[in-house]
Each structure stands twice: as structure tokens, then as C-alpha cells.
Amino acid sequence: MKKIVLLLAAVAAVGVAQAQHIEFKWHGFYAVAGYDYAFNFNKTEFEDKATFNGITAVAGYQIRKESGLGMGFSFMHDATGAFSQLPIFIELRSHYMRSRLTPYTSLYVGYSIPLGSSSAGKDAVQITAGGVTSGANIGVRYAFSRKFGMSAYVGYQELYMTKVQRKISGKIAETQPILFHNIKVGVGFNF
């Protein structure tokens, strides 16, 4: 009798363990949308500091279980208005485990479009020409079901702005390129 009870308990434990294994969809279209926070850590000639709040959306095709190729955009809003922009990019996303909780990385490259906003006052700053953006993220995704999950990440982003116009006492003083090295953190919803 003990052997039968132990056997039934073992079968039930295996069944429960298998029921908890949810593998996120591994082939076909995918989408990720979420919130980002970024700040630059490098010093520019004018010691520009920018913090960005924004949203990011990516849609792509999962080529195989481990990797997918997508296209996306980010709306990056700077609190001062001077450096707000819209990067559009191509992304390579890779997942490393076939389980409910999996680490992932994403690499991306694209072009950032300035939004035409500027900081206020006589010493205003405005992006007049965008430039190349690239970066890498490392994070983790948790699958609630085969078609829905949440992710969190930390990453690095490079933003190159070809022309940034500066006004001093209300007059255009200088136009020059600026390169920001950003640290990013974010959360997303995976579909």
C-alpha cells in the first residue's frame, strides 16, 4: 500500500511540475511594448545632462525559439524639451532558455529623428538634425501564458545627434554634433 501511495504522489508531483512549465510562443509574430527611463552618463563640451522618459514598441518575427528580428521605435521625452526624439530601429532579440522565466538580450541599430522641441529661455538648446542610435539590453522575461509575458531590462544606448543648435542670450551661437552615452532601464509587455 505504501508503494502505491508513493507512486501516486510521485506521478501527481510530476504532473504539477509539468503543468507549471509554460513556454512562450517560439515561432511567428511577436510584439513588445513598454516604459523606458534613460540618462546620459558622459560629459559633453557644454556638460549637457538629459533624462528621458519614454515608451518603446517593437514588432517582429520569431525566427526560431532562441531569436527573432524586429522593427521598433521609442518616444524619448526629455524633461527640458531640448533633447526629445524618436529613434526608429531594427532589433535582434535572443532568448536563452525554454522556460517560463528566461534571460534575454536585444541588440539594435537605427536612426533617431528630432521632435523639433527645444528648451526654454534665452539659452535654448534644440536638435536640428538627428543621427544614428544603437544599443544593447540584457533582461529577463516571465511568461504568464504562451502568448503573454512581462520583461524587465537594463541596457546601454548611444544617441548621436548630428546638429544641436544653441542660443546664447536669444541669438544662435553654435551648431555642433553631440553624442550621448545612456544607461537605460525598462519594463515591457510581451505579446
QUICORZI-V648782 format. One record per pair of residues at least 6 apart in sequence whose C-alpha atoms are under 6 Angstrom apart, sorted by sequence separation. I is the first residue (numbers start at 1). J is the second residue. If there is no record, write none. Layout:
i={I:I}
j={J:J}
//
This chain:
i={62:78:119:143:166:167:61:77:96:118:142:166:61:76:118:142:166:60:76:95:141:165:40:60:94:141:165:39:59:75:94:140:164:39:59:74:93:140:163:164:38:58:74:93:114:139:163:164:38:58:73:92:139:163:37:57:73:92:138:162:37:57:72:91:114:138:161:36:56:72:91:113:137:161:36:56:71:90:112:137:160:35:36:55:71:90:112:136:160:35:55:70:71:89:111:136:159:34:54:70:89:111:135:159:34:54:69:88:110:111:135:158:33:53:54:69:88:110:134:135:158:33:52:53:68:87:109:134:32:52:68:87:109:133:157:32:52:67:86:87:108:133:156:31:51:67:86:108:156:31:66:85:107:132:155:156:30:66:85:107:131:155:30:85:106:131:154:29:30:106:130:131:154:29:105:130:153:28:29:105:129:153:28:104:129:152:27:104:128:152:81:82:103:104:128:151:27:81:82:103:127:151:81:102:126:150:26:80:102:126:150:101:125:149:150:101:125:149:100:124:148:82:100:124:148:82:123:147:123:123:122:122:23:23:23:22:24:25:24:23:42:40:40:40:39:39:38:38:37:37:36:36:35:35:34:34:33:34:33:32:32:31:31:30}
j={68:84:125:149:172:173:68:84:103:125:149:173:69:84:126:150:174:69:85:104:150:174:50:70:104:151:175:50:70:86:105:151:175:51:71:86:105:152:175:176:51:71:87:106:127:152:176:177:52:72:87:106:153:177:52:72:88:107:153:177:53:73:88:107:130:154:177:53:73:89:108:130:154:178:54:74:89:108:130:155:178:54:55:74:90:109:131:155:179:55:75:90:91:109:131:156:179:55:75:91:110:132:156:180:56:76:91:110:132:133:157:180:56:76:77:92:111:133:157:158:181:57:76:77:92:111:133:158:57:77:93:112:134:158:182:58:78:93:112:113:134:159:182:58:78:94:113:135:183:59:94:113:135:160:183:184:59:95:114:136:160:184:60:115:136:161:184:60:61:137:161:162:185:61:137:162:185:61:62:138:162:186:62:138:163:186:62:139:163:187:117:118:139:140:164:187:64:118:119:140:164:188:119:140:164:188:65:119:141:165:189:141:165:189:190:142:166:190:142:166:190:125:143:167:191:126:167:191:168:169:169:170:98:99:100:100:143:146:146:146:181:180:181:182:182:183:183:184:184:185:185:186:186:187:187:188:188:189:189:189:190:190:191:191}
//
